[in-house]
Amino acid sequence: MINHLVKIFKDEGLIDKIKKRLPYLFQITEIESSRAGKIGMEVGSLRERMLVALLIHRFGKENVKQRLMWNYLKSRFL
C-alpha cells in the first residue's frame, strides 16, 4: 500500500492534475452541499468519493479496496 502511494507522489503528470483540479472539485462539492449559505455535513463524504475516484483512476478498480457504507450498515443492523 505504501509503495502505491509513493508512486502517486512521484508521478509529475498526476501531481499537476491534482494541483489544478482538486481545489476546483472541492469547491464544487462545497457549493453542492451548502444549504442557506452553510456547508452541510455531507461535504466530507463527497470529498472522500473524489479521492477514492482518484485512486481508482490511478491504480484500477481491482486494486482499490473500498467498503461501501450500505454493505457496512446492512451487515451491522440487518
C-alpha positions as CSV (number, residue, x, y, z in Angstrom):
1,M,0.0,0.0,0.0
2,I,2.7,2.5,0.9
3,N,4.6,1.8,-2.3
4,H,1.5,2.5,-4.3
5,L,1.0,5.9,-2.5
6,V,4.7,6.7,-3.1
7,K,4.0,6.2,-6.9
8,I,1.3,8.9,-6.8
9,F,3.8,11.5,-5.3
10,K,6.5,10.6,-7.9
11,D,4.2,10.9,-10.9
12,E,4.7,14.5,-12.0
13,G,1.8,14.4,-14.5
14,L,-0.6,13.2,-11.9
15,I,0.7,15.8,-9.4
16,D,0.0,18.6,-11.8
17,K,-3.6,17.3,-12.5
18,I,-4.2,17.1,-8.7
19,K,-2.9,20.6,-8.1
20,K,-5.1,22.0,-10.9
21,R,-8.3,20.1,-10.5
22,L,-8.7,19.0,-6.8
23,P,-9.3,22.5,-5.4
24,Y,-11.8,23.2,-8.1
25,L,-13.6,19.9,-7.4
26,F,-13.6,20.5,-3.7
27,Q,-15.1,23.9,-4.4
28,I,-17.9,22.3,-6.4
29,T,-18.7,19.9,-3.6
30,E,-18.9,22.8,-1.1
31,I,-21.4,24.5,-3.4
32,E,-23.4,21.3,-3.9
33,S,-23.6,20.5,-0.2
34,S,-24.3,24.1,1.0
35,R,-27.7,25.0,2.4
36,A,-28.6,28.6,3.2
37,G,-25.0,29.6,2.8
38,K,-23.7,26.9,5.2
39,I,-21.7,23.9,4.2
40,G,-23.5,20.6,5.0
41,M,-22.0,17.6,6.7
42,E,-22.1,15.5,3.6
43,V,-19.2,17.6,2.1
44,G,-16.8,15.2,3.7
45,S,-18.4,12.2,2.1
46,L,-18.3,13.9,-1.3
47,R,-14.7,14.8,-1.0
48,E,-13.9,11.2,0.1
49,R,-15.6,9.9,-3.0
50,M,-13.4,12.2,-5.2
51,L,-10.3,10.9,-3.6
52,V,-11.4,7.3,-4.0
53,A,-12.1,8.0,-7.6
54,L,-8.6,9.4,-8.0
55,L,-7.1,6.2,-6.5
56,I,-9.3,4.0,-8.7
57,H,-8.3,6.1,-11.8
58,R,-4.6,5.7,-10.9
59,F,-4.5,2.1,-9.7
60,G,-7.6,0.4,-11.2
61,K,-10.8,-0.7,-9.5
62,E,-9.5,-4.1,-8.7
63,N,-6.5,-2.7,-6.7
64,V,-8.5,-0.3,-4.6
65,K,-10.4,-1.8,-1.7
66,Q,-13.4,0.2,-0.7
67,R,-16.0,-0.6,1.8
68,L,-19.4,0.6,0.7
69,M,-21.4,2.2,3.5
70,W,-24.6,0.3,2.6
71,N,-22.8,-3.1,2.9
72,Y,-21.4,-2.0,6.3
73,L,-24.8,-0.9,7.6
74,K,-26.5,-4.0,6.2
75,S,-24.0,-6.3,7.9
76,R,-24.4,-4.4,11.2
77,F,-28.1,-3.8,11.5
78,L,-30.0,-6.2,9.1
